[in-house]
Amino acid sequence: MPSDAPTDGLSAWADIDLDAIRDNVARLGELAGDADVMAVIKGDAYGHGLVPVAGAALAGGATYLGIAQLGEAMAARVAGVTAPILTWLFPPGADLVSAVRADLTLSAGAPWALAEIAAAARATGQTARVHLKVDTGLGRGGAWRDDLAGMLVDAARLEAEGVLDVEGIFSHFVYADAPDHPTVRAQQETFGAILEDAERAGLHPRIRHLANSAATLTNPSARFDMVRPGVSIYGLSPVPDIGGPPHFGLREAMRVVARLINVKDCPAGQGVSYGHQYTTKGDTRLGLVPLGYADGIPRHASGVGPMQVHGRRYTVAGRVCMDQMVLDLGADSPAVAGDEVVLIGREADGEPTAQDWAAAIDTINYEIVTRLGPRVPRRYLGGQ
């Protein structure tokens, strides 16, 4: 929804501040120094909206976009996003011909992927742009050991034939959110050694990238040619033990608001919601919030998920249900049906944050924002 869309009649909505995303990307660019910025907008831009966020990130100075799933990267192209896009998750047999024609940059993290990208390039008569994904110790995606050695030789041969343009090489950290962890330095050294192996094989990648959000914020030595921030472009801190968004000059882009749809007086000793896991301790007022786990509210936030009404903090009273949850507002609450409930806001404004929800249920703020469901309409503020 545009910024001037009315919220009357909506049970809940999420305001997405595109100017905050633009400014966060610009701030990350400052921290990156001479390195370029790839804005990672996978997972519908971490729940913020793929196409609007792409525009805001590019306005903030990003020169590349990162979208994990091939299908989502193709959707961005169909929607009119023309900037360079790296995509890295697709199975054998995927339609790479269409991807090459759409000018997507494809990741090759295994010998089969390199071979299928080359076949697609030959089928289209176009040179396919490739970033080689190497595993420097994460033990997840990417090639290593004998597979990697063979891939470097094959990639150099295919580039010499004009089939591929091996534009980049990249990897991913194990513990970037713990800057002093010994694996951080070890992975950088391994990455450096792989780059030397690539040069010996005849490859000269123009874009070497390793730093995610945490490394961009805390580890200047990992910048190389491009940094690859994700969660931080949405104003969330990947290292909350070091500092929240204001500490790094960021601001949260998502604000999730609901409306109370029922407020009623309740006596002491009344069980609340399924299983009566919560019982009122005194005479009070109960407020019904029309969001639940079908909207991405974690069910294991039952009893602990934070919300705010009229500037006062509450937690979920009892269980999070599929479509609703209850607040014990207290006997003195002035709340009435229709009043706003803030679920996710900004630390600087004293509102509950995605990090508060994450801390309450022992997860990460990434999960809180990305799981917000499609029943919650997004209203876009700022941007173009």
C-alpha positions in Angstrom: 0.0 0.0 0.0 1.2 3.6 -0.6 2.0 5.8 2.4 -1.3 7.6 2.1 -3.4 4.5 2.1 -5.9 4.6 5.0 -5.6 2.1 7.8 -9.3 2.4 8.8 -10.8 -1.0 8.9 -7.5 -2.9 9.0 -6.9 -5.3 11.8 -3.2 -4.9 11.4 -0.6 -3.6 9.1 3.2 -3.1 8.7 4.6 0.3 7.9 7.8 -0.1 5.8 10.0 3.0 5.9 11.8 3.0 2.5 13.8 6.1 3.4 15.2 4.2 6.4 16.3 1.4 4.1 17.9 3.9 1.7 19.7 5.6 4.6 20.8 2.3 6.1 22.3 1.2 2.8 24.1 4.6 2.5 25.4 4.2 6.1 26.7 0.6 5.3 28.4 2.1 2.2 30.2 4.5 4.4 31.4 1.7 6.6 32.4 -0.3 3.6 34.9 2.3 2.4 36.0 1.7 -1.1 34.1 -1.6 -1.4 30.7 -1.7 -3.2 27.5 -2.8 -1.5 25.4 -5.8 -2.5 22.0 -5.4 -0.7 20.6 -8.8 0.1 16.9 -8.8 -0.5 16.1 -12.5 -0.3 13.0 -13.8 1.4 10.8 -11.0 0.0 13.4 -8.6 1.4 13.3 -10.1 4.8 9.5 -9.7 4.8 9.7 -6.0 3.9 8.7 -6.4 0.2 11.0 -7.3 -2.7 10.5 -4.7 -5.3 10.0 -1.6 -3.1 13.1 -2.5 -1.1 15.1 -3.1 -4.3 14.4 0.5 -5.3 15.3 1.9 -1.9 18.5 -0.1 -1.7 19.6 1.1 -5.1 18.7 4.7 -4.2 21.0 4.3 -1.1 24.0 3.4 -3.3 23.8 -0.4 -3.6 25.4 -1.6 -6.9 24.3 -5.2 -6.7 21.3 -7.1 -5.3 21.4 -10.6 -3.7 18.4 -12.9 -4.0 18.9 -16.5 -2.8 16.2 -18.4 -4.7 16.3 -18.4 -8.5 12.5 -18.1 -8.7 12.5 -15.0 -6.6 15.3 -13.4 -8.6 13.4 -14.1 -11.8 10.3 -12.5 -10.2 12.3 -9.4 -9.5 13.3 -9.2 -13.2 9.7 -9.7 -14.3 8.7 -6.8 -11.9 11.2 -4.5 -13.7 14.3 -4.6 -11.5 17.2 -4.2 -13.9 20.1 -3.9 -11.5 22.7 -6.7 -11.3 21.3 -9.6 -9.3 23.2 -12.5 -7.8 21.2 -15.7 -7.2 22.7 -18.8 -5.6 20.0 -21.5 -4.8 18.7 -23.7 -7.6 18.6 -27.4 -8.1 20.0 -29.5 -11.0 17.6 -29.2 -14.0 16.5 -25.6 -13.1 15.7 -23.3 -16.0 19.1 -21.6 -16.3 18.5 -20.7 -19.9 15.8 -18.2 -18.8 18.1 -17.0 -16.1 20.9 -16.3 -18.5 18.5 -14.5 -20.9 17.3 -12.4 -17.9 20.9 -11.4 -17.3 21.0 -12.9 -13.8 24.4 -13.5 -12.2 24.5 -17.2 -11.3 26.4 -18.9 -8.5 28.3 -22.0 -9.1 29.0 -23.8 -5.9 29.4 -27.3 -7.2 30.8 -28.9 -10.4 27.3 -29.8 -11.7 26.2 -26.2 -11.3 29.2 -24.9 -13.3 28.4 -27.4 -16.1 24.7 -26.6 -16.2 25.4 -22.8 -16.3 27.8 -23.4 -19.2 25.2 -25.5 -21.0 22.6 -22.7 -20.6 25.1 -20.1 -21.9 25.8 -22.2 -25.0 22.1 -22.7 -25.6 21.4 -19.0 -25.5 24.6 -17.9 -27.3 25.2 -15.5 -24.4 28.1 -15.3 -22.0 26.8 -16.2 -18.6 28.0 -14.1 -15.7 29.1 -16.3 -12.7 30.3 -16.0 -9.1 32.0 -19.1 -7.8 30.8 -20.0 -4.3 33.6 -21.5 -2.2 33.3 -23.1 1.2 36.0 -21.7 3.5 34.8 -23.7 6.6 31.1 -23.1 7.0 30.3 -26.6 5.9 27.2 -25.6 4.0 27.0 -24.4 0.4 30.0 -23.9 -1.9 32.8 -26.0 -3.3 35.9 -27.1 -1.5 38.9 -29.4 -1.7 39.1 -31.6 -4.9 35.8 -30.3 -6.3 37.0 -26.7 -6.0 40.4 -27.4 -7.5 38.7 -28.9 -10.6 36.1 -26.2 -10.8 38.8 -23.5 -10.9 40.4 -25.1 -13.8 37.1 -25.7 -15.6 35.9 -22.2 -15.0 39.1 -20.7 -16.4 38.7 -22.9 -19.5 35.1 -21.9 -20.0 35.9 -18.2 -19.5 38.7 -18.5 -22.1 36.2 -20.0 -24.5 33.8 -17.0 -23.9 31.1 -19.2 -22.4 31.4 -17.7 -18.9 32.4 -14.4 -17.3 33.7 -15.4 -13.9 33.0 -12.0 -12.4 33.3 -13.0 -8.8 34.3 -15.4 -6.0 32.6 -15.4 -2.6 32.2 -17.3 0.6 30.3 -17.0 3.9 31.3 -16.7 7.5 30.5 -19.2 10.3 30.8 -16.7 13.2 30.7 -13.2 11.8 28.4 -12.2 14.7 31.3 -13.1 17.0 34.1 -10.9 15.6 36.8 -12.3 17.8 36.0 -16.0 17.1 39.1 -17.8 15.7 37.1 -19.0 12.7 36.7 -15.5 11.4 40.4 -15.0 10.8 40.9 -18.6 9.7 38.2 -18.2 7.0 39.7 -15.0 5.7 43.0 -16.7 5.4 41.4 -19.7 3.6 39.6 -17.3 1.3 42.8 -15.5 0.5 44.5 -18.8 -0.3 41.6 -19.8 -2.6 41.9 -16.5 -4.4 45.6 -17.2 -5.1 44.6 -20.7 -6.4 42.1 -19.0 -8.7 44.8 -16.6 -10.1 47.1 -19.6 -10.7 44.3 -21.3 -12.6 44.0 -18.3 -14.8 41.0 -16.6 -13.2 40.9 -12.9 -12.3 37.6 -12.2 -10.6 36.7 -8.5 -10.3 34.4 -8.9 -7.3 35.6 -10.8 -4.3 33.1 -10.8 -1.4 32.9 -12.3 2.0 31.4 -9.8 4.5 27.8 -10.2 5.6 26.0 -7.6 7.8 28.0 -8.5 11.0 31.3 -8.4 9.2 30.4 -5.2 7.5 29.7 -3.5 10.8 32.6 -5.0 12.8 35.4 -6.3 10.5 37.0 -3.8 8.0 39.5 -6.4 7.0 36.8 -8.6 5.4 35.6 -5.9 2.9 37.5 -7.0 -0.2 35.7 -5.6 -3.3 32.1 -5.8 -2.1 30.2 -6.3 1.2 27.0 -8.2 1.3 24.8 -6.9 4.1 21.3 -8.4 4.7 19.6 -7.8 8.0 21.3 -4.5 8.6 19.9 -2.8 5.6 16.5 -3.2 7.4 17.9 -1.4 10.4 18.4 -4.5 12.6 21.6 -5.3 14.4 23.2 -8.7 13.7 25.3 -8.2 16.8 22.9 -7.0 19.5 25.4 -7.9 22.2 27.6 -5.2 20.8 25.0 -2.7 20.0 21.5 -2.0 18.7 20.6 -0.1 15.6 21.3 3.4 16.9 24.8 2.2 18.0 25.6 1.6 14.3 23.8 4.6 12.9 20.9 2.5 11.6 17.1 2.7 12.1 14.5 0.0 11.9 12.4 0.0 8.7 9.5 -2.1 9.8 6.8 -1.1 12.3 4.0 -3.6 12.9 0.7 -2.3 14.4 -2.6 -4.0 15.2 -5.9 -2.8 16.5 -7.6 -4.1 19.6 -10.9 -5.6 18.4 -12.3 -6.4 21.9 -11.7 -5.0 25.3 -13.7 -6.4 28.3 -13.6 -6.4 32.0 -12.5 -9.6 33.6 -12.6 -10.9 37.2 -9.6 -12.3 39.2 -8.9 -16.0 38.7 -10.2 -16.2 35.1 -8.2 -18.5 32.8 -7.3 -16.9 29.5 -7.2 -18.5 26.0 -6.5 -22.2 25.1 -5.5 -24.4 28.0 -5.9 -21.6 30.5 -2.1 -21.3 30.7 -2.6 -17.8 32.0 -4.9 -16.8 34.9 -5.7 -13.3 35.9 -4.3 -12.3 39.3 -6.9 -9.6 40.0 -9.8 -7.7 38.4 -8.5 -6.5 35.1 -9.3 -5.8 31.5 -8.5 -8.1 28.6 -7.7 -6.8 25.1 -7.9 -9.0 22.0 -5.2 -8.6 19.3 -6.2 -10.0 15.9 -2.9 -11.5 14.9 -1.6 -15.0 15.5 0.7 -17.7 14.2 -1.0 -17.7 10.8 0.4 -14.2 10.5 3.9 -15.2 11.5 3.6 -14.5 15.3 5.6 -17.3 16.9 3.4 -19.7 18.9 6.3 -20.1 21.3 6.0 -16.4 22.1 3.0 -17.4 24.2 3.3 -15.7 27.6 6.4 -13.7 26.6 5.8 -11.8 23.3 6.0 -8.0 24.0 3.5 -5.4 22.8 2.7 -1.8 23.7 -0.7 0.0 24.2 -0.9 3.6 25.2 2.9 3.6 25.9 2.7 0.7 28.3 4.4 -2.6 27.7 2.6 -5.9 28.0 3.3 -9.5 27.1 0.9 -12.1 25.5 -1.5 -13.5 28.2 -1.7 -17.2 27.5 -1.2 -18.8 24.2 -0.7 -17.3 20.8 -3.6 -18.7 18.7 -3.8 -19.0 14.9 -5.5 -15.6 14.4 -5.5 -13.9 17.7 -3.9 -13.4 21.1 -4.9 -11.7 24.4 -3.3 -8.9 26.5 -4.0 -8.4 30.2 -4.2 -4.7 30.2 -4.8 -4.1 33.9 -7.8 -2.7 35.7 -6.8 1.0 35.1 -6.2 0.7 31.3 -8.1 3.3 29.3 -7.9 1.1 26.2 -11.0 0.6 24.0 -11.6 -1.4 20.9 -9.9 0.2 17.9 -6.9 1.4 19.9 -3.5 0.7 18.3 -1.1 -2.1 19.6 2.5 -1.8 18.6 4.2 -5.1 18.2 7.4 -4.1 16.4 8.8 -0.6 16.4 12.0 1.3 16.9 14.4 1.0 19.8 15.0 4.8 19.7 11.3 5.4 20.2 11.0 3.1 23.2 8.8 0.6 21.4 9.0 -3.2 21.4 11.5 -4.3 18.7 12.1 -7.3 16.6 15.1 -7.9 18.8 12.9 -7.8 21.9 10.7 -10.5 20.4 13.8 -12.5 19.4 15.3 -12.3 22.9 11.9 -13.3 24.4 11.9 -16.6 22.5 15.6 -17.2 22.1 15.9 -16.7 18.4 17.3 -14.0 16.1 15.7 -10.8 14.8 16.0 -12.0 11.3 13.4 -14.7 11.9 10.9 -12.3 13.5 10.6 -10.0 10.5 10.9 -12.6 7.8 8.1 -14.7 9.1 5.5 -11.8 9.1 2.8 -13.3 6.9 1.0 -12.0 3.8 -2.3 -11.3 5.7 -0.5 -8.3 7.2 -0.6 -5.6 4.5 2.6 -3.6 4.0 2.2 0.2 3.7 5.2 1.9 2.1 6.5 5.2 3.5 8.9 7.4 1.7 10.9 6.2 -1.3 10.0 7.1 -4.9 
